[in-house]
Amino acid sequence: MKSCFVRLVHLLWWGVAAKCLDYLVAAPVTFTQNLLIWTCYLMWALAVTLMTIACVHEWQTEDCNLSNKGGTA
């Protein structure tokens, strides 16, 4: 039963992917180009956000370790 469910999920996934690709192929070229440009901008913004979160987390961890050892930050 579990493998049937997994197969149905995969079938649904590839069906949605095929439908999206069909829609993008039928779309005007400028729309697709703009979508690609904005996707790149969003990926860049996400990378910057994640790097900022990682840096802040690292700084907080270092400060916490220093304060637990009796050092000053």
Secondary structure, DSSP 8 states (H G I E B T S, - for coil): -HHHHHHHHHHHHHHHHHHHHHHHHHS-HHHHHHHHHHHHHHHHHHHHHHHHHHHHHHHHHHHHHHHHHT---
